[in-house]
């Protein structure tokens, strides 16, 4: 569908985004500049949501306005939930972080295929190395295994099959709620009060979340003309690297619960944000499902999400020393930026910069 000047103007003043505050106005301006149909964001501080707003539309043809309670596909932000759930399960003896992935059916074949076809994510990958669950969780499977970071969402997604194999002696994750979905719901979503969030889309008690989920869009261009292209809905299972459907307000509740330490023991929370070290004793940029870096001297834990196939992007940021957090979700690709595969560079995000300028600097 081609976008007219009139439609763009209408989206700019859609319900929920009319006459926004300065921070909201900046986010809405970024939404328009990055050609995102709809976007929602929330800021939490000292244990409560201090700001939440929605902009644009969740469905272009129908003009459904976005609110802070509109569910979005959050793509790789899911990894933060997986990281926490795996650390919780490891503490309870459900999983073994040092288990070798080669023991899981089909893993060796996947690894070999990535290398054989020269996949960009196969750089530095040695399939004969003793790759562990921990390596997948921390993205340390390649190069100097266990001591070097290289982001690999394909391998990370195999964590759901490992969990299914470890608990149910199966690697099947399709066709209904899988073990990862159940663990995330019981260990994170329910305790955090995230009633508008679903781990995958098979939970019948969360069907309203799936029904209300914003449709994803890409951008088509021809010369000076452009239009939004509706993308297909994601698969219903949670494969591991993606699969969470959530709202800006619920992601704020997640950050509040993390900040309060109510989701896990102090030992788990410490590991959650403690990256492994390289051979020179320097911390890598990724811990257990979270990027961790310093920005202007502040420790920032974060994760982005980007899914061009389904038209979605997202970002969560957490500054634990300040008890401050930010979440933004979108039904277009524009929140994403080209973060390097072997670095953490949230400062390159325009949305992160807007948040930092308003609430930190």
PyMOL commands that set and color helices and strands:
alter all, ss='L'
color gray80, all
select helices_A, chain A and resi 5-12+22-33+75-91+101-103+107-116+120-122+133-138+153-156+159-168+179-192+204-212+248-260+266-272+320-322+346-348+350-359
alter helices_A, ss='H'
color red, helices_A
select strands_A, chain A and resi 38-45+48-59+64-65+72-73+198-199+217-222+225-230+244-246+291-295+298-307+312-319+324-330
alter strands_A, ss='S'
color yellow, strands_A
deselect
rebuild
show_as cartoon
